[in-house]
């Protein structure tokens, strides 16, 4: 049995920091849910890219005469929400499908619901929020068409993220309820401490083998002189 080495995020070798998580869809996720978990992972990537595009849109907004507060908040959203969204809602749903954990399913539902609300507000685009949504993007066309076009891209991407996120949470909830999950199971996992992760490879190996291996004495017994006759 080989020890699992963390492989995410993939960092160049010259960086002295090491990856923080182990991630392997084919090995850890059941085959019937592997595609869904991969799509949720791609949704996280899309949201991170959207935050980067939003930063470009806020830069165009600043050049066209917008407030520097929006550009500063766009930097904050990119730096803060890209890693925290991975840790706070993708890892819980990954661990939920990996070990059939009701607690992690519940954590995903609560945090991801807040994510959907925030992405929707970003898509709407209120002023002073650091997000190039529809309101500020369309309003910019009357002042600077070029900046308005640039700001329209993050507005579209935030909308796509919000719609896909709503579809994902409905899909995951349907699977969770269909498998018999409930708040009581999540509470029981919390009390027992089993929510922290799936069994290790070594414990899984003992679970599979159990007592099926033949038991041999520590010191072998060889036949005596009378046994040869």
N, C-alpha and C positions, 0 to 999 in steps of 0.2 A: 504494500500500500504506500503510495507516494503522497507527500504532504502537498496540499494545495497552496500555490503561491499567488498572492494578489496580482491581478493583471489589469485593473482599471482604477484610474484613467491611465491609458498607455503613455508613458513618459519617455522622452529620449534618454539614452544611457548616460549622457554627460550631465544630466540633472541629478543631483544627489538625493532628491526626494524619491520615495518609493510609492507605488500604487497603494490605495487604501482598501480596495474591494476586490473580491473574486467574483467574476461574472462569466458564466458559460451556459448559454441557453440550451444547447443540445444535451449537456450532461446533467443539468440541475432541474430544468423545467419539464414537466410531463409533455409528451409529444402532442397531445390534443390541445394544449394551451401555448405551445412554443411560439406559434405564429402571432398570436395575440400579444404576448409579452414583448416580442420583437417590435411589433407595431407601436406599442406604448413607449418603447425605448426610442424609436424613430420620432415619435411625437415630442419627446423631451429634446431631441436634437433640433427638431423644427422650432420649438419654442426658444431655444438658445440662439439659433440663427436669427429668429425674429427680433430678439432683443438687440442683437448686433446691427441688424438693418435699421431698427428703430433709433439706434445711436447715430447712424448716418443721417437719418431723416431729421433728427433734432439738431444735428450740425447744420444741415441746410436751412432749417428753421431759424437758427441763431444767425447765420450769415444774412438771411433775408430780413433781419431786424427783430427776431424773437428774443425771448428772455433767456438769460444764461442759466436760470434755475432749471428749465426744462432739460438743457443739455447735461447739467450736473446730475439730475435725477436719472436720466437715461444711462449715464455711466454707472450709477449706483444700482439700477435694476439689472444691468448686465452682469456686474461683478457679484451681486448678491443672489439673484434668482437663478442664474445658470447652475451653480453648484448646489444651492439649497433645494431646488426643485428635484434634482437627482436624488439627494439624500432623503428628502421629506416625503416624496410621493412615488418616485419610481422604485427605490429600494424596498419600501413596504409592499408594493404590489408584486415585485419580483420574489421577495421572501414568502409572500402569501401563497403564490402559486407553487413555489418550490417545496414548501413544507405543509401546505393546506392549513395555514394559520388564520384563524378567525380574527385574532387581534390585529394582525398586519392588514387584513382586509378592511377592518374598521378604521384603522389609522389612514389607510389610503383613501377611503370614502370621505372622511372629514377634511383631510388636507387637500385632496384633489377638488372637492367641491369649492373650497376657498380659492383654489387656483383658477377654476372656471369663472368665478365671479370677477376676480382680478383681471383675467384676460379679456373678459367682456367689457369691463370699464376701460381697459387700454384700447380696445377696438373702437369704442365710442369716442374717446379722445377728448377728455375735458382739459381745459387750459390749466397749466400749473402742475400737471401730473407727470410730466416727462415722458409722454407717450404720444406718438403721431397717429391718432385715431381719425375717424371720419370727420368729426366736427372741425378740428384744427386744419386737417388736410384740405378739405373743401373750402374752408374760409381763406386759406392761403392763396387760392387761385385768383382772388380779386386783388392781391398785392404783388405776388411773384409767381408766375406760372411754372417756372422751372423748379422752384422750391416745392410748390404744390404737387408736382408730379413725383418728386423724390419722396415726399411725405405720404403719398398715396400707397406706396409699396408696403410699409409697415402696417398701415391701416387694413389692407387686404390680408396680410399675413396674420395679424392678430385675430381677425374675423375667422379665418380658416382654423387657427389653433383653438378658438373658443368652440366652434362647431364640432371639430374632431374630438375635443375633450369631452363634450357632452355625450357624444356617441360612445366613447370609450367607457365612461362611468356607467352608462346604462348597460353596456355589454358585460362589464365585470360584475355588476350587481346581479344581473340575470344568472350568470354562472354561479355566483356565490349563494344566492337563494336556492338555486336548483340543486346544489350540493348539500343542502341542509344547514347552512351556516346561520348563525344567530348572534345577538349581542350577549346572550348567556354563555355561549361557547367562548367568545372573546374574553369575557370576564373570568371564566374558569382558567383559560390559558394564562391570564395575568396573575391570578392567584397561585398557579402552579409554577410559574416562571418558564413555561415552555415556549413563550412567544419570542424568546431571544434568538432562536435559530433552529435550523434542522439538525438532526443527529450527525455527529462527525462520521468520517469514513470508517474509523476504527470501530465505533459502536455499531454502525450499520453492518460491518463485516461480522461482528459477533452475533448480531440479530439474525443474519441470514444463516450462518453456520450453526449457531446454537450448540447443541450437544451431538450433532450428527457426525463429528469427527471421531474416529476410533480412539479409545483411551488405552495407552500403553504404559506398563509399569516403568518406573524410573530406571531400575536395574534389570536388564534382561536375564531370564533364567535359562541356563543351558542344561541339557540332559546330563544326568549323572551316569555312573558306570552301569548301574542296574537298568537304566532306561534304554541302553543300547541292545540289551539281550532280547 
